[in-house]
């Protein structure tokens, strides 16, 4: 049975999460070998089974808040012995329990592939970019050989059972796409539209193709005008190589946030080009039905550690942000205050070492806009969003810095995604448990750090005692309203993405 999607809409980063796309760590991740790890955008190989066990807690805490009935049935299934914690129920086992609120992209892809013509088109597209032999393409396209679910798994993992391939001892028909775990990057819901990503690296091109089909034939089936694609100019191939490079369009979801009603945030980063930012501004400001009134561009240092905007900042509540301090301060001095550096006789830091901001404000209904020159730094921008978009008073706005800005730890914890938290609802965010010093910063800001494993394990024990246990009541009584839910992360963090990266919200309640 196809997943029921329903109405979509995202107008903030912290409204209550109603529907989200995720992707369970698949077998393709277990196929990342050391010699290919960096090419496939991993810093190291991971232990897949441990990563999956950590991810189980992530999916369970999302279900606890968003779809408790499914979680209740899932835990009862585990306790019945039909599945086990050593081999948890997942999209790779027959006892997997689906949710239409916490949705795995593999399930949506399988729904899309149930349509014969779409199956032919998608297989042809994937095989073309992967350079697959014709005999493999014919095999994958044949519904008598693989079910839609089996084919979806192959298109994601690259693995076809080796017994089906006479000349293969690995079962691989093409490379895995291990970054598909990070569903945030494949697209971003802006209001009731979806902006598709255009991946910057060759290793993620297949993700972009799969996301396009999921968008058009599952999320917005019958409403193609709701899907926005940003692409290179149609005649770009006529330009000289240097001009083509300057006008290249790549944009990834980790750089784009529907940060407040009418306000879009875009990171100009290692993965999103300035020409893509310009295209988004031109496209959205010309769309009368799109309610975006402001677009803020944040220019980041071009480095691996800050590959996306959400690796250096995310939102906790309307008045609270988690942020990498080095982007806004240098040795405790506001980077914007060049006069103080001069008074102290200290060299002003280079612009390449901190974030720069440009804000564009829509003017009229025909694509015109003006530049807001009052906003020049990331900290000013976040303060402006809290005060002017959400009505907070300046004294209410607070910044939680990675490792509390401690020079011994802030880069270490930013590297392991201390700034990459995702809000289940305002004030309830998920982060990694390994970032201890950042957790202390949350505590000082009034947010209680709580281990997800302890919450889920206690919940499972309550369900063992009472199969009809009320999960929602348990959460309201056990988990504070302002909380950092800390996810087991020894293996997950090594994949170079945090909870914000691992979620693609498609529906949030209005604040």
Secondary structure, DSSP 4 states (H G I P E B T S, - for coil): -PPP----BB--SSSPEEEEEE----TTGGG--GGGTTTTT-SS---HHHHHHHHHHHHHHHHHHH-HHHHHHHHHHHHHTSSBTTB---TTSTT----SSEEEHHHHHHHHHTSHHHHHHHHHHHHHHHT--HHHHHHHH-TTTS-HHHHHHHHHH-B--GGG-TT-SS-BSS---GGGG-GGGGEEEEBTEEEEPB-SSGGGHHHHHHHHHHIIIIITTT-GGGEE-----TTGGGS-HHHHHHT---B-GGGEEEEETTEEEEEESSSS-HHHHHHHHHHHHH-TT----EEEEEE---SGGGSSGGGTEEEEETTEEEE-GGGTEETTEETT-HHHHHHHT-PPPPGGGS-EEEEEEE-SSSS-EEEETT--SHHHHHHHIIIIIT---GGG-EEEEGGGG-TTTHHHHHHTTTT--EEEETTEEEEETT-HHHHHHHHHTT-EEEEHHHHHHHHHHHHHH-TT--HHHHHHHHS-SSEEEEEP-TTGGGGS--TTTT-EEEEE---
